[in-house]
Amino acid sequence: MTHPEHTPASPRSTPTNAPTTLPADGFTGRALRARIEPMVVRPLRDDRYVVETDHGTYVVDLDERSCTCPDHAIRGARCKHLRRVAIEVNEGRVPPPGKRSAVCAVCGVRTFVPIAERGPQLCDDHRFTPGEFARDRETGSVLVVTELTTERADEYETEEGRTVADYETNVHYGGHEPVVEAAYVESLRAVDGVVDLEGVRRYGFPASRLQRLGRSHPRVAAAPTTDAAPV
C-alpha cells in the first residue's frame, strides 16, 4: 500500500464546467465585460480556445489575435472573448498555447505540460532536472539527477528484470510516479573540471523518494542513457 505522505491528493484548481466571472474593480468597456460576463473557456488541441457565453460560442486564437465573434470579425476589435482568454491564461486558469493540463503524480496539483508529453507528470515543485542534487529519503545519501523518465515506477524495469516499484525500499512510494534516474555523488569523476556521467552507475527511484536540495551541480556533462541499476 502506498504511504499516505506520498499519495497524490485530489487535484486542486480544476477548471469548472460552469460559467464564471472574474473580479472587475477598476475596469471599463470591453475589459470590464470580459470579467463580469459569465463565460467558460476551454482549450482545444490546436492551441485555440472555445469560449462559451450566454449569447453564443466562439473560437479564439491568441497567436493570431482573432475571434469568431461579430465584434472582432466585423469591427476588428479586441473583443471581450480575446481578453477573457488572455486573462485566464495569464492567471493560470487554463493552459497557454502549446500546453495541456496534467496532474502531478506526487502531490495531485494541476500543472501545465507540453501537449506532446506523455506518461506521469510532475509539477514545478516536484520536477527534477539533470544535474540537480537530491537526497534519498530512505538512506540520506546525496545523488545527482541524470534523467527524469516518463515511465512509471511499476513499469520501469531494472537490470534484474524487476520494476522499481517491486523493491522493498520503494513500498511506501507510488507505483504511478515517474522514475528519476540518479547517480551517487561519491561515484562521480571529473575530467578537465567537468563531471562526466558516461559509464557511471545510475539508479532508478520513484520521484517522491528523492528530496530536492534546491541546487544543481555546476559542471555535469550529459551522457547517453543506460539501463539503470536497481535500488
DOPAMAR-738314 format. One line per 8 residues: number of its first residue (from 1); their letters; for each residue x, y, z of N, C-alpha, C, O, CB. Coordinates in steps of 0.1 Angstrom, whole numbers, plus 5000, padded with zeros to 4 digits. Glycine has a CB too. Layout:
REM residues N
NUM> A> X,Y,Z,X,Y,Z,X,Y,Z,X,Y,Z,X,Y,Z ~ ...
END
This chain:
REM residues 231
1> MTHPEHTP> 5008,4988,5000,5000,5000,5000,5009,5012,5000,5019,5013,5007,4990,5000,5012 ~ 5005,5022,4992,5013,5035,4992,5012,5042,5005,5001,5044,5010,5008,5043,4980 ~ 5023,5047,5009,5023,5056,5021,5015,5068,5019,5017,5075,5008,5037,5059,5026 ~ 5006,5072,5028,4998,5084,5025,5005,5097,5023,5000,5106,5017,4988,5086,5037 ~ 5017,5098,5029,5025,5110,5027,5029,5112,5013,5032,5124,5009,5038,5109,5036 ~ 5030,5101,5005,5034,5102,4991,5023,5099,4981,5026,5096,4970,5046,5093,4989 ~ 5011,5099,4986,4999,5096,4977,4993,5109,4972,4991,5119,4980,4989,5088,4985 ~ 4991,5111,4959,4985,5123,4954,4972,5127,4960,4964,5118,4963,4983,5122,4939
9> ASPRSTPT> 4971,5139,4963,4958,5144,4968,4948,5146,4956,4952,5145,4945,4960,5158,4976 ~ 4936,5149,4959,4927,5152,4949,4931,5165,4941,4936,5174,4947,4912,5154,4954 ~ 4930,5165,4928,4935,5176,4920,4929,5189,4925,4917,5190,4927,4932,5174,4905 ~ 4937,5199,4926,4932,5213,4931,4932,5222,4919,4938,5219,4908,4941,5218,4942 ~ 4925,5233,4920,4923,5243,4909,4919,5237,4896,4923,5241,4885,4937,5249,4907 ~ 4910,5227,4897,4905,5221,4885,4895,5230,4878,4886,5235,4885,4898,5207,4888 ~ 4896,5232,4865,4886,5241,4858,4872,5236,4860,4869,5224,4860,4890,5242,4844 ~ 4863,5246,4861,4849,5242,4863,4842,5243,4849,4846,5250,4840,4842,5251,4873
17> NAPTTLPA> 4831,5235,4848,4824,5235,4835,4813,5246,4836,4807,5248,4826,4817,5221,4833 ~ 4811,5252,4847,4801,5262,4849,4806,5276,4845,4818,5278,4847,4795,5263,4863 ~ 4798,5284,4839,4803,5298,4836,4808,5305,4848,4801,5304,4859,4792,5306,4828 ~ 4818,5313,4847,4823,5320,4858,4826,5335,4855,4826,5339,4843,4837,5314,4863 ~ 4827,5343,4865,4830,5357,4863,4843,5360,4871,4848,5351,4879,4819,5367,4868 ~ 4849,5371,4869,4862,5375,4875,4861,5388,4882,4853,5397,4878,4873,5375,4864 ~ 4870,5391,4891,4870,5404,4898,4871,5415,4887,4880,5414,4878,4881,5405,4908 ~ 4864,5426,4889,4864,5436,4878,4866,5451,4883,4864,5460,4876,4851,5436,4871
25> DGFTGRAL> 4870,5453,4896,4872,5466,4901,4882,5474,4892,4893,5469,4890,4876,5466,4915 ~ 4879,5486,4888,4888,5494,4881,4888,5493,4866,4896,5499,4859,4901,5492,4886 ~ 4880,5484,4861,4880,5481,4846,4868,5487,4840,4857,5489,4847,4880,5466,4844 ~ 4869,5491,4827,4858,5497,4820,4857,5490,4806,4866,5483,4802,4859,5512,4819 ~ 4846,5493,4799,4845,5489,4785,4846,5474,4783,4840,5466,4791,4855,5496,4776 ~ 4853,5470,4772,4854,5456,4769,4862,5448,4780,4859,5437,4783,4861,5454,4755 ~ 4871,5455,4786,4879,5449,4797,4870,5445,4808,4872,5435,4815,4890,5458,4801 ~ 4860,5454,4811,4850,5451,4822,4841,5440,4818,4839,5431,4826,4842,5464,4824
33> RARIEPMV> 4836,5440,4806,4827,5429,4801,4834,5416,4801,4828,5406,4803,4821,5433,4788 ~ 4847,5416,4798,4855,5403,4797,4855,5397,4811,4857,5385,4812,4869,5406,4793 ~ 4853,5405,4822,4854,5399,4835,4840,5397,4841,4839,5387,4849,4862,5409,4844 ~ 4831,5405,4839,4818,5404,4846,4808,5395,4839,4798,5390,4845,4812,5417,4848 ~ 4810,5392,4826,4801,5384,4819,4804,5369,4821,4816,5365,4820,4800,5387,4804 ~ 4795,5360,4825,4798,5346,4827,4803,5339,4814,4796,5340,4804,4785,5339,4832 ~ 4814,5333,4815,4820,5326,4804,4826,5313,4808,4831,5311,4820,4830,5335,4796 ~ 4828,5303,4799,4836,5291,4801,4846,5291,4790,4843,5292,4778,4827,5278,4801
41> VRPLRDDR> 4859,5290,4794,4870,5289,4784,4875,5275,4784,4879,5269,4794,4881,5299,4788 ~ 4876,5269,4772,4881,5255,4771,4892,5255,4760,4890,5259,4749,4869,5245,4767 ~ 4903,5249,4764,4914,5248,4754,4911,5237,4744,4906,5227,4747,4928,5246,4761 ~ 4915,5239,4731,4914,5229,4721,4928,5224,4718,4938,5229,4723,4908,5235,4708 ~ 4929,5213,4711,4941,5206,4708,4950,5214,4698,4962,5211,4697,4939,5192,4703 ~ 4944,5223,4691,4952,5230,4681,4956,5244,4686,4959,5253,4678,4943,5232,4668 ~ 4957,5246,4699,4962,5258,4705,4951,5269,4705,4955,5280,4710,4974,5263,4699 ~ 4939,5267,4701,4929,5277,4701,4920,5274,4713,4922,5264,4720,4920,5277,4688
49> YVVETDHG> 4910,5283,4716,4902,5281,4727,4887,5283,4723,4884,5292,4715,4906,5291,4738 ~ 4878,5275,4729,4864,5278,4728,4859,5286,4740,4862,5283,4751,4856,5264,4727 ~ 4852,5296,4737,4846,5305,4747,4831,5304,4747,4825,5308,4737,4851,5320,4746 ~ 4825,5299,4757,4810,5297,4758,4804,5308,4766,4809,5311,4777,4806,5283,4764 ~ 4794,5315,4760,4788,5327,4767,4773,5325,4767,4768,5315,4760,4792,5340,4761 ~ 4765,5334,4773,4751,5333,4772,4746,5336,4759,4734,5333,4755,4745,5343,4783 ~ 4754,5343,4750,4749,5348,4737,4755,5339,4726,4751,5342,4714,4753,5362,4735 ~ 4764,5330,4728,4769,5322,4718,4782,5316,4721,4788,5318,4732,4771,5330,4705
57> TYVVDLDE> 4787,5307,4712,4800,5301,4714,4810,5305,4703,4806,5305,4692,4799,5285,4714 ~ 4822,5309,4707,4832,5314,4698,4845,5308,4700,4848,5301,4710,4833,5330,4700 ~ 4853,5309,4689,4867,5303,4689,4877,5314,4689,4877,5323,4680,4869,5293,4677 ~ 4886,5314,4699,4897,5324,4700,4910,5318,4697,4913,5307,4701,4897,5330,4714 ~ 4918,5325,4689,4932,5322,4686,4941,5333,4691,4942,5344,4686,4934,5320,4671 ~ 4948,5330,4702,4956,5340,4709,4968,5344,4700,4972,5356,4699,4961,5336,4722 ~ 4974,5334,4693,4986,5337,4685,4982,5346,4673,4990,5355,4669,4992,5324,4679 ~ 4970,5344,4667,4965,5352,4656,4957,5364,4661,4954,5373,4653,4957,5344,4647
65> RSCTCPDH> 4955,5365,4674,4947,5376,4680,4933,5377,4673,4929,5388,4669,4955,5389,4679 ~ 4927,5366,4671,4914,5366,4664,4903,5359,4672,4906,5350,4681,4916,5359,4650 ~ 4891,5362,4669,4879,5356,4675,4868,5355,4664,4868,5364,4655,4874,5364,4688 ~ 4860,5345,4665,4849,5343,4655,4837,5351,4659,4827,5350,4652,4846,5329,4654 ~ 4837,5359,4669,4825,5367,4673,4823,5379,4663,4833,5383,4657,4826,5372,4688 ~ 4811,5384,4662,4809,5396,4653,4817,5408,4657,4821,5416,4648,4794,5399,4653 ~ 4819,5410,4670,4826,5422,4674,4840,5423,4668,4845,5433,4664,4827,5423,4689 ~ 4847,5411,4668,4860,5411,4662,4860,5409,4647,4867,5416,4639,4868,5399,4668
73> AIRGARCK> 4851,5400,4642,4850,5397,4628,4846,5409,4619,4851,5411,4608,4841,5385,4625 ~ 4837,5417,4624,4832,5429,4617,4839,5441,4620,4843,5449,4612,4817,5430,4620 ~ 4841,5444,4633,4847,5456,4637,4863,5456,4639,4869,5466,4640,4841,5461,4650 ~ 4868,5443,4640,4882,5442,4641,4887,5445,4656,4899,5448,4658,4890,5450,4631 ~ 4877,5445,4665,4880,5449,4679,4887,5438,4687,4885,5426,4683,4868,5454,4686 ~ 4895,5442,4697,4900,5432,4706,4888,5429,4716,4887,5436,4726,4913,5437,4714 ~ 4881,5419,4712,4868,5417,4719,4870,5411,4733,4881,5408,4737,4860,5407,4711 ~ 4858,5410,4740,4858,5406,4754,4863,5391,4755,4868,5387,4765,4845,5407,4760
81> HLRRVAIE> 4860,5383,4744,4864,5369,4744,4879,5367,4743,4885,5359,4750,4857,5362,4732 ~ 4886,5375,4734,4900,5375,4734,4906,5379,4747,4916,5373,4752,4905,5385,4722 ~ 4901,5390,4753,4906,5395,4766,4904,5384,4776,4913,5382,4785,4899,5408,4770 ~ 4892,5377,4776,4890,5368,4787,4899,5356,4786,4904,5351,4796,4875,5363,4786 ~ 4902,5351,4774,4911,5340,4773,4925,5344,4777,4932,5337,4784,4912,5335,4758 ~ 4930,5356,4774,4943,5361,4778,4944,5362,4793,4954,5358,4799,4946,5375,4771 ~ 4933,5367,4799,4933,5368,4814,4934,5354,4820,4942,5352,4829,4920,5375,4819 ~ 4926,5344,4815,4926,5331,4821,4940,5324,4819,4944,5316,4828,4915,5323,4816
89> VNEGRVPP> 4946,5326,4808,4959,5321,4806,4969,5327,4815,4977,5320,4822,4964,5323,4791 ~ 4969,5340,4816,4979,5347,4825,4977,5344,4840,4987,5344,4847,4977,5362,4823 ~ 4965,5341,4844,4962,5338,4858,4963,5323,4860,4961,5318,4872,4948,5342,4862 ~ 4967,5315,4850,4969,5301,4852,4956,5293,4853,4956,5281,4859,4977,5298,4864 ~ 4945,5298,4848,4933,5291,4849,4931,5281,4838,4925,5270,4840,4921,5301,4848 ~ 4937,5283,4826,4938,5274,4815,4952,5274,4810,4959,5283,4812,4928,5278,4804 ~ 4956,5263,4803,4970,5262,4798,4972,5272,4787,4963,5275,4779,4973,5248,4794 ~ 4985,5277,4786,4988,5285,4774,4989,5277,4762,4989,5265,4762,5001,5293,4777
97> PGKRSAVC> 4990,5283,4750,4991,5276,4737,5003,5267,4738,5014,5271,4743,4992,5286,4725 ~ 5002,5255,4733,5013,5245,4733,5013,5236,4745,5022,5227,4746,5026,5252,4731 ~ 5005,5239,4755,5005,5231,4767,4991,5225,4770,4981,5230,4765,5010,5239,4779 ~ 4991,5215,4779,4978,5209,4783,4978,5207,4798,4989,5208,4805,4976,5195,4776 ~ 4967,5205,4804,4966,5203,4818,4970,5188,4822,4967,5179,4814,4952,5206,4823 ~ 4977,5187,4833,4980,5174,4838,4980,5175,4853,4979,5186,4859,4995,5169,4833 ~ 4981,5163,4860,4981,5163,4874,4994,5157,4879,4999,5147,4874,4969,5154,4880 ~ 5000,5164,4889,5013,5160,4894,5011,5146,4901,5002,5144,4909,5018,5170,4905
105> AVCGVRTF> 5020,5137,4897,5019,5123,4903,5023,5122,4917,5020,5112,4924,5028,5114,4895 ~ 5029,5133,4923,5033,5133,4937,5023,5140,4946,5019,5134,4956,5047,5139,4938 ~ 5019,5152,4942,5010,5159,4951,4996,5161,4946,4988,5166,4954,5016,5173,4954 ~ 4993,5158,4934,4980,5160,4929,4976,5173,4924,4965,5175,4920,4970,5155,4939 ~ 4985,5183,4924,4982,5196,4920,4982,5197,4904,4989,5190,4898,4993,5206,4925 ~ 4972,5205,4899,4971,5206,4885,4983,5214,4880,4987,5224,4886,4958,5213,4881 ~ 4989,5210,4868,5000,5217,4863,4999,5217,4847,4990,5209,4842,5014,5210,4867 ~ 5007,5225,4841,5006,5225,4826,5019,5219,4820,5030,5223,4825,5004,5240,4821
113> VPIAERGP> 5018,5211,4810,5029,5204,4804,5028,5205,4789,5017,5207,4784,5030,5189,4809 ~ 5039,5204,4781,5038,5204,4767,5028,5193,4762,5027,5182,4767,5051,5201,4760 ~ 5020,5197,4752,5009,5188,4747,5015,5174,4743,5008,5164,4745,5003,5194,4735 ~ 5027,5173,4738,5032,5160,4733,5037,5151,4744,5040,5140,4742,5043,5163,4723 ~ 5039,5157,4756,5044,5149,4767,5034,5138,4772,5023,5141,4773,5049,5158,4779 ~ 5039,5126,4773,5031,5115,4778,5037,5109,4791,5048,5113,4795,5029,5104,4767 ~ 5030,5100,4797,5034,5094,4809,5031,5102,4821,5025,5113,4820,5049,5092,4808 ~ 5035,5098,4833,5032,5105,4845,5040,5119,4845,5051,5120,4840,5036,5097,4858
121> QLCDDHRF> 5033,5129,4851,5039,5142,4851,5041,5147,4865,5035,5142,4875,5029,5152,4843 ~ 5049,5158,4866,5052,5164,4879,5051,5179,4878,5052,5185,4867,5067,5161,4884 ~ 5047,5185,4889,5045,5200,4890,5059,5206,4892,5069,5199,4893,5036,5204,4901 ~ 5060,5219,4891,5073,5226,4892,5079,5223,4906,5092,5223,4906,5071,5241,4891 ~ 5072,5221,4916,5078,5218,4929,5084,5205,4930,5093,5203,4939,5067,5220,4940 ~ 5080,5195,4922,5085,5182,4923,5092,5177,4910,5097,5166,4909,5074,5172,4925 ~ 5093,5186,4900,5100,5182,4888,5115,5183,4889,5120,5193,4893,5095,5191,4876 ~ 5122,5173,4886,5137,5172,4886,5143,5176,4873,5137,5173,4862,5142,5159,4891
129> TPGEFARD> 5155,5181,4873,5163,5184,4861,5176,5178,4862,5182,5177,4873,5164,5200,4859 ~ 5182,5173,4851,5195,5167,4851,5206,5177,4858,5206,5189,4855,5200,5163,4837 ~ 5214,5171,4866,5224,5179,4873,5220,5184,4887,5228,5190,4894,5228,5191,4864 ~ 5207,5182,4890,5202,5187,4903,5206,5177,4914,5205,5165,4912,5187,5189,4902 ~ 5209,5183,4926,5212,5174,4937,5199,5170,4944,5189,5177,4944,5220,5182,4947 ~ 5199,5158,4949,5187,5152,4956,5192,5143,4967,5203,5137,4967,5178,5144,4946 ~ 5184,5142,4978,5187,5133,4989,5177,5122,4989,5165,5123,4988,5186,5141,5002 ~ 5183,5110,4991,5174,5098,4992,5168,5097,5006,5175,5097,5016,5183,5085,4990
137> RETGSVLV> 5154,5098,5006,5147,5098,5019,5150,5085,5027,5148,5086,5040,5132,5100,5017 ~ 5153,5074,5021,5155,5062,5028,5169,5061,5035,5170,5056,5046,5153,5050,5019 ~ 5179,5065,5028,5193,5064,5032,5200,5076,5036,5210,5076,5044,5201,5057,5022 ~ 5195,5088,5032,5201,5101,5035,5212,5104,5025,5218,5115,5026,5206,5101,5049 ~ 5215,5095,5016,5226,5097,5006,5222,5108,4996,5211,5111,4993,5229,5084,4998 ~ 5233,5116,4992,5231,5126,4982,5234,5121,4968,5245,5114,4966,5240,5139,4986 ~ 5226,5124,4959,5228,5120,4945,5227,5132,4935,5222,5143,4939,5217,5109,4941 ~ 5231,5130,4923,5229,5139,4912,5220,5133,4902,5222,5122,4897,5243,5143,4906
145> VTELTTER> 5209,5140,4899,5199,5135,4890,5205,5135,4876,5211,5145,4871,5186,5144,4890 ~ 5203,5124,4869,5208,5123,4855,5196,5123,4845,5199,5128,4833,5215,5110,4853 ~ 5184,5119,4849,5173,5120,4839,5160,5118,4847,5159,5110,4856,5174,5109,4829 ~ 5150,5125,4842,5136,5123,4847,5129,5116,4835,5127,5121,4825,5129,5137,4850 ~ 5126,5103,4838,5120,5095,4828,5105,5097,4827,5099,5104,4835,5123,5080,4830 ~ 5098,5091,4817,5084,5092,4815,5077,5079,4819,5066,5077,4816,5080,5096,4801 ~ 5085,5070,4825,5080,5057,4828,5076,5056,4843,5082,5063,4851,5091,5046,4826 ~ 5065,5049,4846,5060,5047,4859,5069,5038,4867,5076,5029,4861,5046,5042,4859
153> ADEYETEE> 5069,5039,4880,5078,5030,4888,5073,5016,4888,5081,5007,4889,5077,5035,4903 ~ 5060,5014,4885,5055,5000,4884,5056,4995,4870,5051,4984,4867,5041,4999,4889 ~ 5063,5002,4861,5065,4998,4847,5080,4997,4844,5084,4989,4835,5058,5007,4837 ~ 5088,5006,4850,5102,5007,4847,5110,4995,4852,5110,4992,4864,5108,5020,4853 ~ 5116,4988,4843,5124,4975,4847,5138,4978,4849,5144,4985,4841,5121,4964,4837 ~ 5144,4972,4859,5158,4974,4862,5166,4962,4855,5160,4954,4848,5161,4974,4877 ~ 5179,4962,4857,5187,4951,4851,5183,4937,4856,5186,4928,4849,5202,4954,4854 ~ 5177,4937,4868,5173,4924,4873,5160,4919,4868,5155,4908,4871,5172,4925,4888
161> GRTVADYE> 5153,4927,4859,5140,4923,4854,5129,4926,4863,5118,4921,4861,5141,4909,4850 ~ 5131,4934,4874,5121,4938,4883,5117,4952,4881,5126,4960,4876,5125,4935,4898 ~ 5105,4956,4884,5102,4970,4883,5107,4978,4895,5109,4971,4906,5087,4972,4881 ~ 5109,4991,4894,5114,4999,4905,5104,4997,4917,5108,4997,4929,5115,5013,4901 ~ 5091,4997,4914,5081,4996,4925,5082,4983,4932,5076,4982,4943,5067,4998,4919 ~ 5088,4972,4926,5088,4959,4933,5098,4958,4944,5097,4949,4953,5092,4949,4922 ~ 5107,4968,4945,5117,4967,4956,5111,4971,4969,5103,4981,4970,5129,4976,4952 ~ 5116,4964,4980,5110,4966,4993,5112,4980,4998,5104,4986,5005,5116,4956,5003
169> TNVHYGGH> 5124,4987,4994,5127,5000,4998,5117,5011,4992,5117,5022,4996,5141,5004,4995 ~ 5110,5006,4982,5101,5016,4975,5086,5013,4978,5077,5019,4972,5103,5015,4960 ~ 5083,5005,4988,5070,5001,4991,5061,5013,4995,5049,5012,4994,5070,4990,5001 ~ 5067,5023,5001,5060,5034,5006,5058,5045,4996,5054,5056,5000,5066,5040,5019 ~ 5062,5043,4984,5062,5054,4974,5053,5049,4962,5051,5037,4960,5076,5057,4968 ~ 5047,5058,4955,5037,5055,4945,5042,5048,4933,5052,5052,4926,5030,5067,4941 ~ 5036,5037,4929,5040,5030,4917,5036,5037,4905,5041,5035,4894,5033,5016,4917 ~ 5027,5047,4906,5023,5055,4895,5032,5067,4892,5031,5074,4882,5009,5061,4897
177> EPVVEAAY> 5042,5069,4901,5051,5081,4899,5061,5078,4889,5065,5067,4886,5058,5083,4913 ~ 5066,5089,4882,5077,5087,4872,5090,5083,4879,5092,5087,4891,5079,5100,4864 ~ 5098,5076,4872,5111,5072,4878,5122,5083,4875,5123,5088,4864,5116,5058,4872 ~ 5129,5086,4885,5140,5095,4884,5153,5088,4884,5156,5080,4894,5140,5107,4895 ~ 5162,5089,4874,5175,5083,4874,5185,5092,4880,5185,5104,4878,5179,5078,4860 ~ 5194,5086,4889,5204,5095,4896,5216,5086,4899,5216,5074,4900,5198,5101,4909 ~ 5227,5093,4901,5240,5087,4905,5245,5092,4918,5243,5104,4921,5251,5090,4894 ~ 5251,5084,4926,5256,5088,4939,5268,5097,4937,5276,5095,4929,5260,5076,4948
185> VESLRAVD> 5268,5108,4945,5278,5118,4944,5292,5112,4944,5301,5116,4937,5276,5129,4954 ~ 5294,5103,4954,5308,5097,4956,5312,5089,4944,5324,5086,4943,5308,5088,4968 ~ 5303,5085,4934,5307,5077,4923,5311,5086,4911,5316,5081,4901,5296,5068,4919 ~ 5309,5099,4912,5312,5108,4901,5327,5111,4900,5334,5111,4909,5304,5121,4902 ~ 5331,5113,4887,5345,5117,4885,5345,5129,4876,5337,5131,4867,5353,5105,4879 ~ 5356,5137,4877,5357,5149,4869,5368,5147,4859,5379,5142,4862,5360,5161,4878 ~ 5365,5152,4846,5375,5152,4836,5376,5166,4831,5367,5172,4826,5371,5143,4824 ~ 5388,5172,4833,5390,5186,4829,5380,5195,4836,5375,5205,4830,5389,5188,4814
193> GVVDLEGV> 5377,5192,4848,5368,5201,4856,5354,5199,4854,5345,5205,4860,5371,5215,4854 ~ 5350,5189,4845,5336,5187,4842,5333,5172,4846,5340,5163,4843,5333,5189,4827 ~ 5321,5171,4854,5317,5158,4858,5311,5150,4846,5302,5154,4840,5307,5159,4869 ~ 5317,5139,4843,5313,5130,4832,5305,5119,4837,5309,5111,4845,5325,5125,4823 ~ 5292,5118,4832,5283,5107,4837,5284,5094,4829,5278,5084,4833,5269,5112,4836 ~ 5292,5094,4818,5292,5082,4810,5299,5071,4817,5310,5073,4822,5300,5085,4796 ~ 5293,5060,4818,5298,5048,4825,5295,5048,4839,5298,5038,4846,5313,5048,4822 ~ 5290,5059,4845,5286,5059,4859,5273,5051,4862,5264,5053,4854,5285,5074,4864
201> RRYGFPAS> 5274,5043,4872,5262,5035,4875,5251,5044,4880,5253,5052,4889,5265,5025,4886 ~ 5239,5043,4874,5228,5051,4878,5216,5042,4883,5215,5031,4880,5223,5059,4866 ~ 5209,5048,4892,5198,5041,4899,5185,5048,4896,5184,5060,4895,5201,5040,4914 ~ 5174,5039,4896,5161,5045,4894,5153,5046,4907,5153,5036,4915,5153,5036,4884 ~ 5146,5057,4909,5138,5060,4922,5124,5065,4918,5123,5072,4908,5146,5070,4931 ~ 5114,5061,4926,5101,5068,4924,5104,5083,4928,5111,5085,4937,5090,5062,4933 ~ 5097,5092,4921,5100,5106,4922,5100,5111,4937,5109,5118,4941,5091,5114,4914 ~ 5090,5107,4944,5088,5112,4958,5098,5106,4968,5099,5111,4979,5074,5109,4963
209> RLQRLGRS> 5106,5096,4964,5116,5091,4973,5128,5101,4974,5136,5101,4984,5121,5077,4968 ~ 5130,5109,4963,5141,5118,4963,5136,5132,4968,5126,5137,4963,5147,5119,4949 ~ 5144,5138,4977,5141,5152,4981,5150,5161,4974,5162,5160,4974,5143,5153,4997 ~ 5144,5171,4967,5151,5181,4960,5159,5190,4970,5154,5194,4980,5142,5190,4951 ~ 5172,5193,4967,5180,5201,4976,5182,5215,4971,5189,5223,4978,5194,5194,4977 ~ 5175,5219,4960,5174,5233,4956,5187,5238,4950,5188,5250,4949,5172,5241,4968 ~ 5196,5230,4945,5207,5235,4938,5212,5224,4928,5208,5212,4930,5219,5239,4948 ~ 5220,5228,4918,5224,5219,4908,5240,5218,4908,5246,5228,4912,5219,5222,4894
217> HPRVAAAP> 5245,5207,4903,5259,5206,4902,5263,5215,4890,5258,5214,4879,5264,5191,4899 ~ 5273,5224,4892,5276,5234,4881,5283,5228,4869,5283,5234,4858,5285,5244,4887 ~ 5288,5216,4870,5296,5211,4859,5293,5196,4857,5302,5187,4860,5311,5213,4861 ~ 5281,5193,4853,5277,5179,4850,5275,5178,4835,5267,5186,4829,5265,5175,4857 ~ 5282,5169,4828,5281,5167,4814,5271,5155,4812,5271,5145,4818,5294,5163,4807 ~ 5261,5157,4803,5251,5147,4800,5258,5135,4793,5268,5136,4787,5240,5153,4791 ~ 5252,5124,4796,5257,5111,4790,5246,5103,4784,5234,5105,4789,5265,5103,4800 ~ 5249,5094,4774,5238,5086,4769,5231,5077,4780,5238,5073,4789,5244,5077,4758
225> TTDAAPV> 5219,5075,4779,5211,5068,4789,5215,5053,4788,5216,5047,4777,5196,5069,4787 ~ 5217,5047,4800,5220,5033,4801,5210,5027,4810,5203,5034,4817,5235,5030,4805 ~ 5209,5014,4810,5199,5007,4819,5203,5011,4834,5214,5008,4838,5199,4992,4817 ~ 5193,5016,4841,5195,5020,4855,5196,5007,4863,5188,4998,4861,5184,5029,4860 ~ 5204,5008,4873,5206,4996,4882,5194,4997,4893,5189,5007,4895,5220,4996,4889 ~ 5192,4985,4899,5181,4985,4909,5185,4993,4921,5197,4995,4924,5178,4971,4913 ~ 5175,4997,4929,5177,5004,4941,5177,4994,4953,5178,4998,4965,5167,5015,4943
END
